[in-house]
Amino acid sequence: MSGHAGESFAELPVAPKPPLRRFHQARWDEPIIFEQSRPGRRGIAVPAAGVPAVELPASVRRAEPPKLPEMSQLHVLRHYVRLSQENLGVDQAIAVGQGTCTMKYSPKVNDRFVNDPKVAELHPLQPDDTVQGVLEVYWRLEKILAEISGMHRVSLQPASGSAAIYANIAMIRAYHASRGEGRQRDQVITTMFSHPSNAACAKTAGYEVITLMPDENGYPDIEALRAAVGPRTAALMITNPEDTGIFNPRIEEFVSLVHGAGGLACYDQANANGILGITRAADAGFDLCHFNLHKTFSTPHACGGPAGGASGVSERLAPFLPGPTVEFDGSRYHLDADRPQSVGKMRPFLGVTPNVVRAYAWVMALGAEGLREVAETAVLNNNYLMHKILSIPGASAPWGEKRLEQVRYSWQGLFEETGVHSEEIGVRAADFGVHYWTSHHPYLVPEPFTLEPTESYSKEDLDEYAAILAHVADEARRDPEHVKGAPYNQTVHKIDQTSLDDPKQWSPTWRAYTRKHLA
């Protein structure tokens, strides 16, 4: 996606418009795995001989065996293959529509490292001397992320981005408590287009949350921040660029205002894919930051887990890092649990080791120059796609076109013309093998959709994705009811969403489902 110097997107040569790809999702009507269980079926026959008898205390013995599915290996494999065929994923689709999630290619060679017995068969309670290699990977990745962010120390213990945010808010609370200001500083400030986990984690930790709304240019309102900061301010927790793709050029001023009131500044860097090697959290004065390994650093999202988070802190906050920390004395790596001011564990053991290994391999393969190229390509891809999307009648980008790695667009013009909602356009797009996410609630951007191309996608990918949305927008004008009736080529047709607002019908486990719906 390179052009001549000074060449605008509008001047690039136009390739012949390809026909839309024919697509139909598999449909298996696959039962839940528990429904396929048959008594006595096994995936493996475990010999009874040679197993030492161990007498367990009655307090830890089950009264009856666990109700697990009983199936052969073939039927287990078939079940999960069928489910995989009923899904769209980053390895089969042009997954630029999961805006804010940074869906990029995760190199399969990195899975070979993770599946190597030297990693896969490690036990988290092994003595330090027997896991020197993994401890070294943790130590080295922490140093790399400290350099990328400018922070003094980094912890890889958090199991997700939200866990890293909670680790940061826990350290903020511990820091103020150590200074005798824990009770006084009971407010956390965030912004409407920062990730909701910032407000949620602060609220979970017992803070009052103040949310800054955007000004007329789409930036967080700095005058509202001036009015909000004071002796009760514990921290500012802010994403930059925000989920609109807009980078706040006055971020140092925001940090300075919070520091002037005695608070801390915490940088949510889940949207760091467009600024790697270009800006650093410490350079803007931040005291803490966090990264998502499963976004910026290419580890798989894995359908919601396991993820991987990283919490970075300045030197004055290092004593409060989650423990134990990985240390190196010049000859061996070891865990240091003697940290009296630590906020404790954010999860059992070290962290999500498979994703730490993947992220380390990804960074080492790229190097410093490669990381900056990632950011530059992601920004280029996003701005090229924005040029294509904004050429579709009815699509707009509120607050102008200065965006980094993603854009929160609006179909408001198309909706006013056709009555077709953004959600309905996204569902119809799934009939062509792609999808998109709308926005967090509330919808400040009307009829929103959020796209983030990342560095992984080619010009042809972006052209195809834009062509699909242009086709669906044209359908909405010609036959809005057809778009509203979608999907037609998917595993399911329409989902009854009434149960989503009724907690009495929620069944997060098979046991809950059988109790609520089969009893």
C-alpha positions as CSV (number, residue, x, y, z in Angstrom):
1,M,0.0,0.0,0.0
2,S,2.7,2.5,-0.9
3,G,2.3,5.4,-3.3
4,H,4.5,8.1,-4.7
5,A,5.4,10.9,-2.3
6,G,2.7,13.5,-2.2
7,E,0.2,11.3,-3.9
8,S,-3.3,11.3,-2.4
9,F,-5.5,8.3,-2.2
10,A,-7.8,9.9,-4.8
11,E,-4.9,9.9,-7.3
12,L,-4.0,6.2,-6.9
13,P,-4.7,4.0,-9.9
14,V,-8.1,2.3,-9.6
15,A,-8.1,-1.4,-10.0
16,P,-11.0,-3.2,-11.7
17,K,-13.9,-3.7,-9.3
18,P,-13.9,-7.4,-8.4
19,P,-17.2,-9.3,-8.1
20,L,-18.4,-9.9,-4.5
21,R,-17.3,-13.2,-3.2
22,R,-19.9,-15.9,-2.9
23,F,-20.2,-17.1,0.7
24,H,-22.4,-19.4,2.7
25,Q,-21.7,-20.3,6.3
26,A,-21.9,-24.0,7.4
27,R,-24.9,-25.0,9.4
28,W,-24.8,-28.3,11.4
29,D,-27.6,-27.8,13.9
30,E,-25.0,-29.1,16.3
31,P,-26.2,-30.2,19.7
32,I,-24.5,-29.0,22.9
33,I,-21.7,-31.4,23.8
34,F,-23.5,-32.5,27.0
35,E,-26.5,-33.6,24.9
36,Q,-24.2,-35.9,22.9
37,S,-22.9,-37.7,26.0
38,R,-23.6,-41.4,26.3
39,P,-22.9,-43.4,29.5
40,G,-19.8,-45.5,29.2
41,R,-18.2,-43.9,26.1
42,R,-14.6,-42.9,26.5
43,G,-11.9,-41.1,24.7
44,I,-9.1,-43.2,26.2
45,A,-9.1,-46.3,28.4
46,V,-6.9,-45.7,31.5
47,P,-5.4,-48.9,32.8
48,A,-6.3,-49.6,36.5
49,A,-3.0,-51.3,37.2
50,G,0.1,-49.4,38.2
51,V,-1.8,-46.4,39.6
52,P,-0.8,-45.9,43.2
53,A,-3.7,-45.8,45.7
54,V,-4.0,-42.4,47.4
55,E,-6.5,-42.0,50.3
56,L,-7.9,-38.5,50.0
57,P,-9.6,-36.9,53.0
58,A,-13.4,-37.1,52.9
59,S,-13.6,-33.3,52.9
60,V,-12.1,-33.1,49.4
61,R,-13.8,-36.2,47.9
62,R,-16.8,-35.8,45.7
63,A,-20.0,-37.5,46.8
64,E,-20.5,-38.6,43.1
65,P,-18.5,-38.4,39.9
66,P,-18.5,-35.1,38.0
67,K,-21.1,-34.9,35.3
68,L,-18.8,-34.6,32.4
69,P,-19.6,-35.5,28.7
70,E,-18.8,-39.1,27.9
71,M,-17.6,-39.2,24.3
72,S,-15.1,-40.8,22.0
73,Q,-12.1,-38.8,20.6
74,L,-13.7,-38.8,17.1
75,H,-16.9,-37.4,18.3
76,V,-15.2,-34.7,20.4
77,L,-13.1,-33.7,17.4
78,R,-16.1,-33.7,15.0
79,H,-18.1,-31.5,17.5
80,Y,-15.5,-28.7,17.7
81,V,-14.6,-28.8,14.0
82,R,-18.3,-28.3,13.2
83,L,-18.6,-25.4,15.7
84,S,-15.5,-23.8,14.1
85,Q,-17.1,-24.0,10.7
86,E,-20.1,-22.1,12.0
87,N,-18.0,-19.1,13.0
88,L,-16.2,-16.3,11.4
89,G,-12.7,-15.8,12.6
90,V,-9.5,-13.8,11.9
91,D,-7.9,-16.6,10.1
92,Q,-10.7,-17.0,7.5
93,A,-12.3,-13.6,7.2
94,I,-11.3,-10.0,6.6
95,A,-11.6,-9.1,10.2
96,V,-11.2,-5.3,10.1
97,G,-14.7,-4.9,11.5
98,Q,-13.9,-5.7,15.1
99,G,-12.9,-2.1,15.9
100,T,-10.9,-1.5,19.1
101,C,-9.9,-5.2,19.2
102,T,-6.9,-4.9,16.8
103,M,-7.5,-8.2,15.0
104,K,-4.2,-9.0,13.4
105,Y,-2.5,-12.1,12.1
106,S,-0.9,-14.2,14.8
107,P,2.0,-16.1,13.2
108,K,1.5,-19.8,13.3
109,V,5.2,-20.4,13.9
110,N,4.8,-18.9,17.3
111,D,2.3,-21.7,18.2
112,R,5.2,-24.2,17.6
113,F,7.1,-22.5,20.4
114,V,4.1,-22.6,22.7
115,N,3.3,-26.3,21.9
116,D,6.9,-27.4,22.4
117,P,7.1,-29.6,25.5
118,K,9.7,-27.3,27.0
119,V,6.8,-24.8,27.4
120,A,3.6,-26.8,27.2
121,E,4.6,-29.4,29.9
122,L,6.0,-26.9,32.4
123,H,4.3,-26.9,35.8
124,P,3.7,-23.5,37.5
125,L,5.0,-24.8,40.8
126,Q,8.3,-26.0,39.5
127,P,11.4,-24.7,41.3
128,D,13.0,-21.6,39.8
129,D,16.1,-23.5,38.8
130,T,14.1,-25.8,36.5
131,V,12.3,-23.0,34.6
132,Q,15.1,-20.6,33.8
133,G,14.1,-20.4,30.2
134,V,10.5,-19.3,30.8
135,L,11.6,-16.8,33.5
136,E,14.1,-15.3,31.1
137,V,11.3,-14.9,28.5
138,Y,9.2,-13.1,31.1
139,W,12.1,-10.9,32.2
140,R,13.1,-10.0,28.7
141,L,9.6,-9.2,27.5
142,E,9.1,-7.0,30.6
143,K,12.2,-5.1,29.7
144,I,11.1,-4.7,26.1
145,L,7.6,-3.4,27.1
146,A,9.3,-1.0,29.6
147,E,11.4,0.4,26.7
148,I,8.3,0.7,24.4
149,S,6.4,2.6,27.1
150,G,9.2,4.4,28.9
151,M,8.1,2.8,32.2
152,H,10.5,1.7,34.9
153,R,9.0,-1.8,35.5
154,V,6.3,-4.0,34.0
155,S,4.3,-6.9,35.3
156,L,3.0,-9.6,33.0
157,Q,0.9,-11.3,35.6
158,P,-2.5,-9.8,34.6
159,A,-4.5,-12.3,32.5
160,S,-6.3,-9.7,30.3
161,G,-6.5,-6.0,29.5
162,S,-9.2,-5.5,32.1
163,A,-7.1,-7.4,34.7
164,A,-4.1,-5.1,33.9
165,I,-6.4,-2.0,34.4
166,Y,-7.5,-3.4,37.7
167,A,-3.9,-4.0,38.7
168,N,-3.2,-0.4,37.9
169,I,-6.1,0.9,39.9
170,A,-5.0,-1.3,42.8
171,M,-1.6,0.2,42.7
172,I,-3.1,3.7,42.5
173,R,-5.1,2.9,45.6
174,A,-2.1,1.5,47.4
175,Y,0.1,4.4,46.5
176,H,-2.3,7.0,47.9
177,A,-2.9,4.9,51.0
178,S,0.9,4.8,51.6
179,R,0.8,8.6,51.7
180,G,-2.1,8.8,54.1
181,E,-4.5,10.0,51.4
182,G,-6.3,6.8,50.6
183,R,-9.7,7.9,52.0
184,Q,-9.4,11.5,50.8
185,R,-8.7,10.6,47.1
186,D,-11.9,8.7,46.2
187,Q,-12.5,9.9,42.7
188,V,-11.2,8.6,39.3
189,I,-11.6,10.6,36.1
190,T,-12.0,8.9,32.7
191,T,-13.5,9.8,29.3
192,M,-16.5,8.7,27.4
193,F,-14.5,7.2,24.6
194,S,-11.9,5.5,26.8
195,H,-12.4,1.8,27.2
196,P,-15.3,1.1,29.7
197,S,-13.1,-1.2,31.7
198,N,-11.4,1.9,33.1
199,A,-14.6,3.1,34.7
200,A,-15.7,-0.4,35.6
201,C,-12.4,-1.3,37.4
202,A,-12.3,2.0,39.2
203,K,-15.9,1.5,40.4
204,T,-15.1,-2.1,41.4
205,A,-12.2,-0.8,43.5
206,G,-14.7,1.6,45.3
207,Y,-14.0,4.8,43.5
208,E,-16.5,7.4,42.4
209,V,-16.1,7.8,38.6
210,I,-16.3,11.1,36.8
211,T,-16.7,10.8,33.0
212,L,-15.5,13.6,30.7
213,M,-17.6,14.1,27.5
214,P,-16.1,15.0,24.1
215,D,-16.0,18.6,23.0
216,E,-17.0,20.0,19.6
217,N,-13.8,18.5,18.1
218,G,-14.2,15.0,19.5
219,Y,-11.5,15.5,22.2
220,P,-12.1,15.0,25.9
221,D,-13.2,18.4,27.2
222,I,-10.2,19.9,29.0
223,E,-12.3,22.6,30.7
224,A,-14.4,19.8,32.2
225,L,-11.2,18.2,33.5
226,R,-10.1,21.5,35.0
227,A,-13.4,21.6,36.9
228,A,-13.2,18.0,38.0
229,V,-9.6,17.7,39.4
230,G,-9.1,18.5,43.0
231,P,-8.0,17.1,46.4
232,R,-10.3,14.1,45.9
233,T,-8.7,13.1,42.6
234,A,-7.0,9.7,42.7
235,A,-6.2,9.3,39.0
236,L,-7.0,10.0,35.4
237,M,-7.5,6.8,33.5
238,I,-7.6,7.6,29.8
239,T,-7.3,5.8,26.4
240,N,-5.4,7.7,23.7
241,P,-6.1,7.5,20.8
242,E,-9.6,6.9,22.0
243,D,-12.0,4.4,20.4
244,T,-12.9,7.0,17.8
245,G,-9.4,6.8,16.5
246,I,-8.8,10.4,17.5
247,F,-5.4,11.2,19.2
248,N,-5.6,13.9,21.8
249,P,-2.8,16.3,21.0
250,R,-3.1,18.0,24.5
251,I,-2.5,14.8,26.4
252,E,0.5,16.2,28.2
253,E,-1.6,19.1,29.5
254,F,-4.2,16.6,30.7
255,V,-1.5,14.7,32.7
256,S,-0.1,18.0,34.1
257,L,-3.5,19.1,35.4
258,V,-4.0,15.8,37.2
259,H,-0.5,15.9,38.7
260,G,-1.1,19.5,39.8
261,A,-4.0,18.2,41.9
262,G,-1.9,15.4,43.4
263,G,-3.4,12.6,41.3
264,L,-1.8,10.0,39.2
265,A,-2.2,9.6,35.4
266,C,-2.8,6.1,34.0
267,Y,-2.6,5.4,30.2
268,D,-4.8,2.7,28.7
269,Q,-2.7,1.6,25.7
270,A,-5.0,-1.0,24.4
271,N,-5.1,1.2,21.2
272,A,-1.3,1.4,20.9
273,N,-1.1,-0.3,17.5
274,G,-0.9,3.1,15.7
275,I,1.8,4.6,18.0
276,L,4.3,1.9,18.6
277,G,7.8,3.3,18.4
278,I,6.4,6.8,17.8
279,T,5.1,8.0,21.3
280,R,5.7,6.6,24.8
281,A,3.5,6.8,27.9
282,A,6.4,8.1,30.0
283,D,7.2,10.8,27.6
284,A,3.8,12.3,28.1
285,G,4.3,12.1,31.9
286,F,2.1,9.1,32.7
287,D,2.7,7.2,36.0
288,L,1.2,3.9,34.8
289,C,0.1,2.3,31.6
290,H,-1.1,-1.1,30.3
291,F,-0.9,-3.1,27.1
292,N,-3.0,-5.9,25.7
293,L,-0.8,-8.7,24.4
294,H,-3.8,-10.1,22.5
295,K,-4.2,-6.9,20.6
296,T,-1.1,-4.9,20.0
297,F,1.4,-7.8,20.3
298,S,-0.4,-10.4,18.1
299,T,-1.4,-13.1,20.5
300,P,-4.7,-14.7,19.7
301,H,-8.0,-13.4,21.1
302,A,-9.1,-17.0,21.4
303,C,-12.9,-16.2,21.6
304,G,-12.5,-14.1,24.7
305,G,-9.6,-15.9,26.4
306,P,-7.0,-16.6,27.4
307,A,-5.7,-13.1,26.8
308,G,-2.7,-11.4,28.3
309,G,-2.1,-8.0,29.9
310,A,0.9,-6.0,30.9
311,S,1.0,-3.3,33.6
312,G,3.8,-0.7,33.5
313,V,4.7,1.7,36.2
314,S,7.1,4.6,36.9
315,E,9.8,4.1,39.5
316,R,7.8,5.6,42.4
317,L,5.1,3.0,41.8
318,A,7.3,0.0,41.3
319,P,7.1,-1.2,45.0
320,F,3.4,-1.7,44.5
321,L,3.6,-4.1,41.5
322,P,1.8,-7.4,41.7
323,G,4.0,-10.1,43.1
324,P,6.0,-12.1,42.8
325,T,8.2,-10.3,40.3
326,V,10.7,-11.9,38.0
327,E,14.2,-10.8,38.9
328,F,17.7,-11.4,37.5
329,D,20.8,-11.3,39.6
330,G,23.3,-11.5,36.8
331,S,23.5,-15.3,36.7
332,R,20.0,-16.7,37.4
333,Y,16.4,-15.7,37.2
334,H,14.2,-16.0,40.3
335,L,10.9,-15.0,41.7
336,D,10.8,-12.3,44.4
337,A,7.9,-12.6,46.8
338,D,9.4,-10.4,49.5
339,R,7.6,-7.2,48.4
340,P,5.8,-5.7,51.5
341,Q,4.1,-3.0,49.5
342,S,2.9,-5.2,46.6
343,V,-0.8,-5.2,45.8
344,G,-0.5,-9.0,45.7
345,K,-1.5,-11.4,43.0
346,M,-3.7,-10.5,40.1
347,R,-4.0,-14.2,39.1
348,P,-2.4,-17.5,40.1
349,F,1.2,-18.1,39.2
350,L,3.1,-15.9,36.7
351,G,0.7,-15.0,33.9
352,V,-0.6,-16.5,30.7
353,T,2.6,-18.1,29.7
354,P,1.6,-19.2,26.2
355,N,0.7,-15.6,25.2
356,V,3.8,-14.2,26.8
357,V,5.9,-16.6,24.7
358,R,4.0,-15.6,21.5
359,A,4.3,-11.9,22.2
360,Y,8.0,-12.2,22.9
361,A,8.5,-14.2,19.7
362,W,6.5,-11.6,17.7
363,V,8.5,-8.6,19.1
364,M,11.9,-10.3,18.6
365,A,11.0,-11.2,15.0
366,L,10.1,-7.5,14.2
367,G,12.7,-5.6,16.2
368,A,12.4,-1.9,17.0
369,E,12.2,-0.7,13.3
370,G,9.6,-3.4,12.6
371,L,7.4,-2.3,15.5
372,R,7.4,1.3,14.1
373,E,6.6,-0.1,10.7
374,V,3.6,-1.9,12.2
375,A,2.3,1.4,13.5
376,E,2.9,3.3,10.3
377,T,1.2,0.5,8.2
378,A,-1.8,0.3,10.5
379,V,-2.3,4.1,10.3
380,L,-1.9,4.0,6.5
381,N,-4.3,1.1,6.1
382,N,-6.9,2.8,8.3
383,N,-6.7,6.1,6.4
384,Y,-7.0,4.3,3.1
385,L,-10.0,2.4,4.3
386,M,-11.5,5.6,5.6
387,H,-11.2,7.1,2.2
388,K,-13.1,4.2,0.7
389,I,-15.8,4.2,3.4
390,L,-16.5,7.9,3.2
391,S,-17.1,7.6,-0.5
392,I,-20.2,5.5,0.3
393,P,-23.2,7.7,0.4
394,G,-24.7,7.8,3.9
395,A,-21.5,7.0,5.7
396,S,-19.7,9.7,7.8
397,A,-16.9,10.1,10.3
398,P,-18.1,12.6,13.0
399,W,-15.4,15.1,14.1
400,G,-13.5,15.0,10.9
401,E,-10.9,12.7,9.3
402,K,-7.9,13.0,11.5
403,R,-7.7,9.4,12.7
404,L,-4.9,7.0,13.6
405,E,-5.5,3.3,13.7
406,Q,-9.3,3.1,13.7
407,V,-12.5,5.1,13.0
408,R,-15.9,5.1,14.6
409,Y,-18.1,5.8,11.6
410,S,-21.8,6.6,11.4
411,W,-24.6,5.4,9.1
412,Q,-26.9,8.1,10.4
413,G,-27.3,9.5,6.9
414,L,-28.2,6.1,5.4
415,F,-30.6,5.5,8.3
416,E,-32.5,8.7,7.8
417,E,-32.8,7.9,4.1
418,T,-33.7,4.2,4.4
419,G,-34.7,3.4,8.0
420,V,-32.0,0.6,8.1
421,H,-30.0,0.5,11.3
422,S,-26.3,0.0,11.6
423,E,-26.8,-3.3,13.3
424,E,-28.9,-4.5,10.4
425,I,-26.2,-3.5,7.9
426,G,-23.6,-5.4,9.9
427,V,-25.8,-8.5,10.0
428,R,-26.3,-8.4,6.2
429,A,-22.5,-8.0,5.7
430,A,-22.1,-11.4,7.4
431,D,-23.8,-12.9,4.4
432,F,-20.7,-12.0,2.5
433,G,-18.3,-13.5,5.1
434,V,-17.4,-10.3,7.0
435,H,-18.9,-8.5,10.0
436,Y,-18.4,-5.4,12.1
437,W,-18.9,-4.2,15.7
438,T,-21.0,-1.1,16.3
439,S,-19.9,0.7,19.5
440,H,-19.9,0.7,23.3
441,H,-23.1,2.0,24.8
442,P,-24.4,4.7,24.9
443,Y,-24.3,5.5,21.2
444,L,-22.9,9.0,21.2
445,V,-22.1,8.5,17.6
446,P,-25.5,7.7,16.0
447,E,-25.8,4.5,14.0
448,P,-22.2,3.6,14.7
449,F,-19.8,1.1,13.3
450,T,-16.1,0.8,14.2
451,L,-13.4,-0.4,11.8
452,E,-9.7,-1.1,12.6
453,P,-7.7,-2.6,9.7
454,T,-4.3,-3.1,11.6
455,E,-1.1,-3.8,9.6
456,S,-2.1,-7.3,8.6
457,Y,-4.5,-6.6,5.7
458,S,-3.6,-5.9,2.1
459,K,-5.1,-3.2,-0.2
460,E,-7.1,-6.0,-1.9
461,D,-8.6,-7.0,1.5
462,L,-9.6,-3.4,2.2
463,D,-11.0,-2.9,-1.2
464,E,-13.1,-6.1,-0.8
465,Y,-14.4,-5.1,2.6
466,A,-15.3,-1.6,1.5
467,A,-17.1,-3.0,-1.6
468,I,-19.2,-5.3,0.6
469,L,-20.4,-2.3,2.7
470,A,-21.0,-0.3,-0.4
471,H,-23.1,-3.1,-1.8
472,V,-25.2,-3.5,1.4
473,A,-25.7,0.3,1.6
474,D,-27.0,0.2,-2.0
475,E,-29.3,-2.7,-1.1
476,A,-30.6,-0.6,1.8
477,R,-31.7,2.1,-0.7
478,R,-33.2,-0.3,-3.2
479,D,-34.8,-2.8,-0.9
480,P,-34.5,-1.9,2.8
481,E,-36.7,-4.9,3.9
482,H,-34.3,-7.3,2.3
483,V,-31.4,-5.9,4.4
484,K,-33.6,-5.9,7.5
485,G,-34.5,-9.6,6.9
486,A,-30.8,-10.7,6.9
487,P,-28.9,-12.9,7.4
488,Y,-29.7,-15.4,4.7
489,N,-26.4,-17.3,4.4
490,Q,-25.6,-17.8,8.0
491,T,-25.7,-20.6,10.6
492,V,-28.8,-19.0,12.2
493,H,-31.3,-16.7,10.8
494,K,-32.6,-14.3,13.5
495,I,-31.7,-14.5,17.2
496,D,-34.5,-13.8,19.7
497,Q,-32.8,-11.1,21.8
498,T,-35.6,-10.8,24.4
499,S,-33.8,-13.2,26.8
500,L,-30.7,-11.0,26.7
501,D,-32.5,-8.5,28.9
502,D,-33.9,-11.1,31.3
503,P,-31.4,-12.3,33.9
504,K,-33.8,-15.1,34.9
505,Q,-33.2,-16.7,31.5
506,W,-29.4,-16.5,31.5
507,S,-27.6,-19.8,31.6
508,P,-23.9,-19.4,31.7
509,T,-23.3,-23.1,32.4
510,W,-24.9,-26.4,31.4
511,R,-26.0,-27.0,35.0
512,A,-27.8,-23.6,35.0
513,Y,-29.4,-24.4,31.7
514,T,-30.7,-27.8,32.8
515,R,-32.0,-26.3,36.1
516,K,-33.8,-23.3,34.4
517,H,-35.0,-24.8,31.1
518,L,-35.0,-28.6,31.2
519,A,-36.3,-29.3,34.8
